[in-house]
Amino acid sequence: MTAVRHWKRLLVVLVLTGLTVCWVFATPLFGLSDEPAQVMRAASTVRGQVVGTPAGGPNTIVSIPEDLIGANRLPCFMFHPTISAGCEAPLGHDTADVSEETWVGYYPPLYYFLVGWPSLLFQGAVAVYAMRLVAALLCSVLLAFAFFSAADARGRALLLPAVAALATPYVFVYMATVNPSGMEMTSALCAWTSGVALANGPPSANKRRILARFVISMAVLAQVRDLGPLFAGVLVVVLVAWYGVRASWHLLRRRRVQLMVAGVGVCAAFAGVWVLTVGNLTFVANALPSRTGDFMLVWRSIQRFWHDLIQLPGNFGWTDTSPPRWVTAIGLLAIGGLLVLGLRAAARRERRIGIALLSFSFVFPVLLVAAEARTNGVLGQGRYWFPLIIGGLLLVAEAGGSRAARPSLSVWSGVAVIGIVVDVVCFQVALDRFRFGLGRPEITAGWNPPGGGDLWPVLYGALTLAFTYWWWSLGRPHGADARDPSRTARVAMRRLAAPVAWSAAGNGTSVAKPPVASSVAAGDPDGARADGARTDGAGVNGGGADGAGVNGAGADGGGADGAGADGAGVDQAGVERVGADPVGIEGPAPPPG
């Protein structure tokens, strides 16, 4: 890999970190679920109080400097979305130790060691923001690893858009605050993406990198939250069934793989021992009456799970602030659409495994919540089940995408447009909720983030566009199109504008589409490409195969694509060429066939 490609990967990490930093400062201190308790846990853990003094149930008492928490044990705006964050008292400057009660005292300690150390160097609000920034950087690296594995995979037609669709504002806001759910969600996304990317046999140069990312993310996933060992175990079982026992055993025969697996095993074993001997899986809520029937318990649990599911596009504050319903709807539509496309294209065996995992992702949370309902109440959040839910989507996305040699730009463009809309709207809604309070006149802000309320939306929008363009550009046309920037731009804009034009014509007005034949006859070389006549999976362009050197009515640009004019390889049956790497992220593409 060249130095340029390394720099491009670093640039992607920096852009993702920038997006997360925007959420760091757009969310007031203790403005997300459980952050006060998490800050107490992190500050006490790095001071040697790995658990603290038991205080009944999941609670423990720890000793931390008073200036880290002040009077903000339960924020005044919690569960009151119409109240701005300006009601909260600022943190003081008293560094004397005080005893505080945290309800996450039994969580595994890895995350808190990683993010809590800035509290030893700084004081007050600066210390809390510093802990957030450390968490933002670590989680951004894991999320970047997920995108890199999807980009390095051979069959990425649906895998990369699926990763982009799952990297929602809901994930970013937990990445940006002191809460292990952010690291759990990003490590799960990386582990699932890297694991399914290995199934399609990427080139050896990419395979080593993907395997390394898989091992790192699995080790993190197993240790950040109580259910981590279970999620990691489910992931391993599913991947073995996906690969097949013989292929899995062949992979395990390699010395390097054995060492990596042993490392993950040690991490998982430590986490399992911690959960069984020290941890506490108790949920805290209002218990249902003991006379409640089993059917009602299951029904309430199903309702709870649906409520958790619709949080995935975006949910902010103490689960008290949601984006407009249409934003949630199109976010879920993008995820569901990719799932349907993957299931339709996947082979029968792959489809069965994917459906089985999706079914388990629904049944397990429902039964777990129902089992706890009489003692601890019906409680859940989308982040609890995110590591499980995403597995089925990524599996079928990889299976369906690997059957198409080239991705469909219409799919990529649709996910890109929806992603931009959801990200920008959610960020503005969350910021306005904390500045003014929902439903209040936006005249005088009760709270403003550091740097002011106008800086962060502009920066977030610019970074969102830049990052979306990066992953979307991986699906742009190759070959002769890639050599002609003007043609690439025209084709890309037509494909990107198609979903928007279709949406604008939803009132019954049809969008006119020029015939392919007339475009070619008029001398437009893009006619056969831009107007939908191309079959991406089969490599057919306007009735002629690229591999045969025919493009529309004649040769493309005066020469045949398959005659060696396209970089270092031949484009036959739609297979990507060796050396065709427009952005420098992925390694060499596989040979034809």
RONUMI-578410 format. One record per residue (C-alpha): residue in three letters; x, y, z. Coordinates in steps of 0.2 Angstrom, whole numbers, padded with zeros to 4 digits, always signed. Layout:
N
AlaXYZ/...
END
This chain:
593
Met+0000+0000+0000/Thr+0007+0017-0005/Ala+0009+0032+0007/Val-0005+0041-0002/Arg-0017+0027+0003/His-0011+0028+0021/Trp-0014+0046+0021/Lys-0032+0044+0014/Arg-0036+0032+0027/Leu-0030+0044+0040/Leu-0040+0057+0033/Val-0056+0047+0034/Val-0052+0044+0053/Leu-0050+0063+0055/Val-0066+0067+0046/Leu-0076+0054+0057/Thr-0067+0061+0073/Gly-0073+0078+0067/Leu-0091+0072+0065/Thr-0090+0065+0083/Val-0082+0080+0090/Cys-0097+0091+0084/Trp-0108+0080+0094/Val-0096+0081+0109/Phe-0099+0100+0110/Ala-0117+0101+0104/Thr-0122+0090+0118/Pro-0122+0098+0136/Leu-0113+0090+0150/Phe-0123+0075+0157/Gly-0136+0078+0142/Leu-0137+0060+0137/Ser-0144+0045+0146/Asp-0133+0039+0161/Glu-0118+0050+0158/Pro-0117+0057+0176/Ala-0116+0039+0183/Gln-0104+0034+0169/Val-0093+0049+0173/Met-0093+0044+0191/Arg-0088+0026+0186/Ala-0074+0032+0175/Ala-0066+0044+0187/Ser-0067+0032+0202/Thr-0060+0017+0191/Val-0044+0026+0186/Arg-0042+0031+0205/Gly-0041+0012+0210/Gln-0060+0010+0214/Val-0063-0004+0201/Val-0080-0008+0209/Gly-0083+0003+0224/Thr-0094-0001+0239/Pro-0110-0011+0236/Ala-0126-0001+0239/Gly-0139-0013+0234/Gly-0145-0019+0216/Pro-0133-0012+0203/Asn-0128+0003+0213/Thr-0111+0006+0221/Ile-0104+0021+0231/Val-0088+0028+0225/Ser-0077+0043+0230/Ile-0073+0056+0216/Pro-0068+0075+0216/Glu-0083+0086+0219/Asp-0079+0097+0204/Leu-0082+0082+0192/Ile-0101+0081+0195/Gly-0106+0095+0206/Ala-0125+0095+0208/Asn-0128+0087+0191/Arg-0132+0069+0197/Leu-0149+0070+0189/Pro-0150+0085+0176/Cys-0164+0097+0178/Phe-0169+0095+0160/Met-0169+0076+0161/Phe-0186+0069+0154/His-0191+0087+0150/Pro-0188+0091+0132/Thr-0196+0108+0132/Ile-0183+0114+0145/Ser-0167+0120+0139/Ala-0150+0114+0146/Gly-0148+0132+0153/Cys-0156+0127+0169/Glu-0141+0117+0174/Ala-0129+0124+0187/Pro-0111+0125+0181/Leu-0098+0113+0188/Gly-0089+0120+0203/His-0070+0121+0207/Asp-0070+0111+0223/Thr-0058+0096+0221/Ala-0062+0088+0238/Asp-0067+0070+0237/Val-0086+0067+0239/Ser-0095+0050+0240/Glu-0107+0047+0226/Glu-0119+0033+0220/Thr-0117+0026+0203/Trp-0129+0013+0195/Val-0116+0007+0183/Gly-0103+0002+0196/Tyr-0102-0017+0191/Tyr-0099-0014+0172/Pro-0083-0021+0165/Pro-0069-0009+0169/Leu-0060-0008+0152/Tyr-0069+0006+0144/Tyr-0067+0017+0160/Phe-0049+0014+0161/Leu-0048+0020+0143/Val-0058+0036+0145/Gly-0056+0040+0163/Trp-0038+0045+0164/Pro-0040+0064+0158/Ser-0049+0066+0175/Leu-0032+0064+0183/Leu-0025+0078+0173/Phe-0039+0091+0172/Gln-0053+0098+0183/Gly-0072+0101+0182/Ala-0080+0103+0164/Val-0063+0103+0156/Ala-0060+0085+0163/Val-0077+0079+0157/Tyr-0075+0086+0139/Ala-0058+0078+0139/Met-0065+0061+0143/Arg-0078+0064+0129/Leu-0064+0068+0117/Val-0054+0052+0121/Ala-0070+0042+0119/Ala-0074+0051+0102/Leu-0057+0047+0095/Leu-0057+0028+0100/Cys-0074+0025+0094/Ser-0071+0035+0078/Val-0056+0023+0074/Leu-0067+0008+0077/Leu-0080+0015+0065/Ala-0067+0019+0052/Phe-0061+0001+0053/Ala-0079-0005+0049/Phe-0079+0006+0033/Phe-0062+0001+0028/Ser-0066-0018+0030/Ala-0082-0015+0019/Ala-0071-0005+0006/Asp-0058-0019+0006/Ala-0071-0033+0004/Arg-0073-0040-0014/Gly-0092-0040-0014/Arg-0096-0022-0007/Ala-0111-0018-0018/Leu-0123-0018-0003/Leu-0110-0020+0012/Leu-0103-0003+0011/Pro-0120+0006+0010/Ala-0126-0005+0024/Val-0112+0001+0035/Ala-0116+0019+0030/Ala-0135+0017+0034/Leu-0131+0009+0051/Ala-0119+0023+0056/Thr-0133+0034+0061/Pro-0134+0050+0073/Tyr-0139+0038+0087/Val-0122+0030+0086/Phe-0113+0046+0084/Val-0121+0054+0100/Tyr-0115+0039+0111/Met-0098+0039+0103/Ala-0097+0058+0109/Thr-0101+0056+0127/Val-0095+0046+0142/Asn-0105+0030+0139/Pro-0098+0012+0134/Ser-0113+0010+0122/Gly-0104+0020+0109/Met-0089+0009+0110/Glu-0100-0006+0110/Met-0110-0001+0095/Thr-0094+0004+0085/Ser-0085-0012+0089/Ala-0100-0023+0085/Leu-0101-0014+0068/Cys-0083-0017+0065/Ala-0083-0035+0070/Trp-0098-0040+0060/Thr-0092-0030+0045/Ser-0075-0038+0045/Gly-0081-0055+0049/Val-0093-0056+0034/Ala-0081-0047+0023/Leu-0069-0062+0026/Ala-0082-0074+0020/Asn-0080-0068+0001/Gly-0062-0072+0000/Pro-0054-0054-0002/Pro-0036-0053-0009/Ser-0023-0059+0003/Ala-0017-0041+0006/Asn-0034-0035+0011/Lys-0038-0051+0021/Arg-0024-0048+0034/Arg-0030-0031+0037/Ile-0048-0037+0039/Leu-0043-0051+0050/Ala-0033-0039+0061/Arg-0048-0027+0063/Phe-0060-0042+0066/Val-0049-0048+0081/Ile-0047-0030+0088/Ser-0065-0026+0088/Met-0070-0043+0095/Ala-0059-0041+0109/Val-0066-0024+0113/Leu-0084-0030+0110/Ala-0082-0044+0123/Gln-0077-0032+0137/Val-0086-0015+0136/Arg-0103-0020+0143/Asp-0111-0035+0152/Leu-0119-0043+0137/Gly-0103-0041+0127/Pro-0098-0059+0129/Leu-0115-0065+0123/Phe-0114-0054+0108/Ala-0097-0060+0104/Gly-0102-0078+0106/Val-0117-0076+0094/Leu-0106-0068+0081/Val-0093-0082+0081/Val-0107-0096+0080/Val-0115-0087+0066/Leu-0099-0084+0056/Val-0094-0102+0058/Ala-0111-0107+0051/Trp-0109-0094+0037/Tyr-0092-0100+0032/Gly-0095-0119+0035/Val-0085-0129+0047/Arg-0072-0135+0035/Ala-0068-0117+0029/Ser-0067-0111+0047/Trp-0055-0125+0052/His-0044-0122+0037/Leu-0043-0104+0043/Leu-0039-0109+0061/Arg-0024-0120+0055/Arg-0014-0104+0052/Arg-0002-0100+0066/Arg-0006-0081+0066/Val-0024-0084+0066/Gln-0022-0096+0081/Leu-0013-0082+0091/Met-0026-0069+0087/Val-0040-0081+0092/Ala-0031-0085+0108/Gly-0030-0067+0112/Val-0049-0064+0109/Gly-0052-0080+0119/Val-0043-0072+0134/Cys-0052-0056+0133/Ala-0069-0065+0132/Ala-0065-0076+0146/Phe-0060-0062+0157/Ala-0076-0053+0153/Gly-0086-0069+0156/Val-0079-0071+0173/Trp-0082-0053+0177/Val-0100-0054+0173/Leu-0103-0070+0182/Thr-0093-0066+0198/Val-0094-0047+0199/Gly-0106-0040+0186/Asn-0124-0036+0189/Leu-0136-0038+0174/Thr-0151-0031+0184/Phe-0161-0018+0175/Val-0169-0003+0185/Ala-0187+0001+0181/Asn-0204-0001+0189/Ala-0209-0019+0191/Leu-0225-0026+0184/Pro-0238-0033+0196/Ser-0235-0051+0199/Arg-0252-0056+0193/Thr-0248-0050+0176/Gly-0251-0064+0163/Asp-0237-0072+0152/Phe-0246-0066+0136/Met-0247-0048+0143/Leu-0228-0049+0148/Val-0223-0054+0130/Trp-0234-0041+0122/Arg-0227-0027+0133/Ser-0210-0034+0128/Ile-0214-0033+0110/Gln-0220-0016+0111/Arg-0204-0011+0121/Phe-0193-0019+0107/Trp-0202-0009+0093/His-0199+0007+0103/Asp-0181+0002+0105/Leu-0180-0002+0086/Ile-0187+0015+0080/Gln-0173+0024+0091/Leu-0159+0018+0079/Pro-0160+0032+0067/Gly-0159+0045+0081/Asn-0164+0047+0099/Phe-0156+0060+0110/Gly-0156+0067+0128/Trp-0162+0055+0141/Thr-0172+0046+0128/Asp-0184+0061+0128/Thr-0180+0069+0111/Ser-0183+0061+0094/Pro-0182+0068+0077/Pro-0197+0071+0066/Arg-0207+0055+0062/Trp-0203+0057+0043/Val-0184+0057+0047/Thr-0186+0041+0057/Ala-0196+0033+0043/Ile-0184+0037+0029/Gly-0169+0031+0040/Leu-0178+0014+0044/Leu-0183+0014+0025/Ala-0165+0014+0020/Ile-0160+0000+0032/Gly-0175-0010+0027/Gly-0173-0008+0009/Leu-0155-0014+0010/Leu-0161-0029+0020/Val-0174-0033+0007/Leu-0162-0031-0008/Gly-0149-0042+0001/Leu-0162-0056+0005/Arg-0168-0056-0013/Ala-0150-0058-0020/Ala-0143-0070-0007/Ala-0142-0089-0011/Arg-0154-0100-0002/Arg-0142-0106+0012/Glu-0136-0088+0015/Arg-0154-0082+0016/Arg-0159-0095+0029/Ile-0144-0091+0040/Gly-0148-0072+0038/Ile-0167-0075+0042/Ala-0162-0086+0057/Leu-0151-0072+0064/Leu-0164-0059+0062/Ser-0177-0070+0070/Phe-0165-0072+0085/Ser-0162-0054+0086/Phe-0180-0051+0088/Val-0184-0066+0100/Phe-0170-0064+0112/Pro-0173-0046+0117/Val-0191-0049+0119/Leu-0189-0065+0130/Leu-0175-0057+0140/Val-0186-0041+0144/Ala-0201-0052+0148/Ala-0191-0063+0160/Glu-0186-0048+0170/Ala-0203-0039+0169/Arg-0210-0045+0185/Thr-0195-0040+0195/Asn-0187-0026+0186/Gly-0200-0019+0175/Val-0200-0017+0156/Leu-0185-0008+0151/Gly-0174-0006+0136/Gln-0166+0005+0123/Gly-0160+0003+0105/Arg-0142+0003+0110/Tyr-0144-0012+0121/Trp-0148-0023+0106/Phe-0139-0014+0092/Pro-0124-0026+0092/Leu-0137-0040+0088/Ile-0149-0032+0076/Ile-0135-0026+0064/Gly-0128-0044+0061/Gly-0143-0050+0050/Leu-0142-0034+0039/Leu-0124-0035+0036/Leu-0124-0054+0033/Val-0137-0053+0019/Ala-0130-0037+0013/Glu-0113-0046+0010/Ala-0121-0061+0003/Gly-0132-0051-0009/Gly-0118-0039-0014/Ser-0106-0052-0018/Arg-0117-0058-0032/Ala-0115-0041-0041/Ala-0098-0037-0048/Arg-0102-0019-0048/Pro-0113-0009-0035/Ser-0128-0001-0041/Leu-0126+0018-0040/Ser-0145+0020-0038/Val-0144+0011-0022/Trp-0128+0020-0016/Ser-0135+0037-0021/Gly-0152+0033-0012/Val-0143+0028+0004/Ala-0131+0044+0003/Val-0145+0056+0000/Ile-0156+0049+0015/Gly-0140+0048+0026/Ile-0136+0066+0023/Val-0154+0072+0027/Val-0155+0061+0042/Asp-0138+0066+0049/Val-0141+0085+0047/Val-0159+0086+0053/Cys-0155+0075+0068/Phe-0140+0086+0073/Gln-0150+0102+0072/Val-0165+0095+0081/Ala-0154+0089+0095/Leu-0145+0105+0096/Asp-0161+0116+0096/Arg-0168+0104+0110/Phe-0154+0109+0121/Arg-0152+0127+0116/Phe-0171+0132+0117/Gly-0181+0117+0122/Leu-0193+0109+0110/Gly-0208+0119+0105/Arg-0201+0135+0112/Pro-0198+0151+0102/Glu-0180+0151+0095/Ile-0177+0169+0100/Thr-0165+0168+0115/Ala-0155+0152+0119/Gly-0155+0146+0136/Trp-0139+0136+0133/Asn-0126+0138+0120/Pro-0112+0125+0116/Pro-0094+0131+0117/Gly-0090+0141+0101/Gly-0108+0146+0099/Gly-0124+0139+0092/Asp-0120+0143+0073/Leu-0103+0135+0072/Trp-0106+0117+0074/Pro-0121+0114+0062/Val-0111+0122+0048/Leu-0096+0111+0052/Tyr-0106+0095+0054/Gly-0115+0098+0038/Ala-0098+0101+0028/Leu-0090+0085+0036/Thr-0106+0075+0033/Leu-0105+0079+0014/Ala-0086+0076+0013/Phe-0088+0059+0022/Thr-0103+0054+0012/Tyr-0094+0058-0004/Trp-0080+0047+0001/Trp-0089+0031+0003/Trp-0101+0035-0011/Ser-0087+0038-0023/Leu-0081+0020-0021/Gly-0096+0015-0032/Arg-0093+0027-0046/Pro-0090+0020-0064/His-0073+0013-0068/Gly-0063+0010-0084/Ala-0065+0023-0097/Asp-0077+0033-0086/Ala-0064+0034-0073/Arg-0051+0041-0085/Asp-0063+0054-0091/Pro-0067+0066-0076/Ser-0081+0075-0085/Arg-0090+0059-0090/Thr-0088+0053-0072/Ala-0096+0069-0066/Arg-0110+0068-0078/Val-0114+0050-0074/Ala-0113+0052-0056/Met-0124+0068-0055/Arg-0137+0059-0066/Arg-0137+0044-0054/Leu-0137+0054-0038/Ala-0151+0065-0044/Ala-0162+0051-0050/Pro-0169+0047-0032/Val-0172+0065-0029/Ala-0181+0068-0045/Trp-0192+0052-0042/Ser-0196+0059-0025/Ala-0201+0076-0032/Ala-0212+0068-0045/Gly-0222+0058-0032/Asn-0237+0068-0035/Gly-0241+0058-0050/Thr-0230+0068-0062/Ser-0219+0056-0072/Val-0200+0060-0075/Ala-0196+0059-0093/Lys-0182+0048-0098/Pro-0173+0049-0115/Pro-0172+0033-0125/Val-0155+0025-0125/Ala-0155+0022-0143/Ser-0158+0041-0147/Ser-0144+0046-0135/Val-0132+0035-0143/Ala-0137+0040-0160/Ala-0135+0058-0155/Gly-0117+0055-0151/Asp-0119+0055-0132/Pro-0107+0041-0126/Asp-0115+0041-0109/Gly-0132+0037-0116/Ala-0130+0018-0113/Arg-0123+0021-0096/Ala-0133+0035-0088/Asp-0150+0030-0093/Gly-0151+0013-0084/Ala-0148+0002-0099/Arg-0132-0005-0090/Thr-0134-0021-0080/Asp-0121-0018-0067/Gly-0120-0036-0061/Ala-0117-0044-0078/Gly-0106-0030-0085/Val-0118-0027-0100/Asn-0118-0009-0107/Gly-0131-0004-0119/Gly-0133-0022-0127/Gly-0114-0024-0128/Ala-0102-0032-0116/Asp-0087-0022-0109/Gly-0077-0038-0110/Ala-0080-0040-0128/Gly-0075-0021-0131/Val-0092-0016-0137/Asn-0100-0001-0128/Gly-0118+0005-0134/Ala-0117+0007-0153/Gly-0098+0005-0154/Ala-0081+0006-0145/Asp-0080+0016-0129/Gly-0069+0031-0133/Gly-0062+0023-0149/Gly-0055+0008-0140/Ala-0061-0008-0133/Asp-0062-0009-0114/Gly-0057-0027-0114/Ala-0043-0024-0126/Gly-0031-0018-0112/Ala-0035+0000-0113/Asp-0042+0000-0096/Gly-0027+0002-0083/Ala-0019-0015-0079/Gly-0033-0027-0082/Val-0048-0033-0092/Asp-0066-0029-0088/Gln-0075-0045-0091/Ala-0093-0049-0085/Gly-0092-0034-0074/Val-0077-0039-0064/Glu-0067-0024-0057/Arg-0050-0022-0064/Val-0033-0024-0056/Gly-0027-0006-0051/Ala-0044+0002-0052/Asp-0044+0011-0036/Pro-0051+0028-0038/Val-0049+0034-0020/Gly-0034+0024-0014/Ile-0043+0015+0000/Glu-0044-0003-0005/Gly-0031-0015-0010/Pro-0029-0023-0027/Ala-0045-0030-0034/Pro-0047-0048-0038/Pro-0043-0056-0055/Pro-0058-0059-0067/Gly-0069-0074-0063/
END
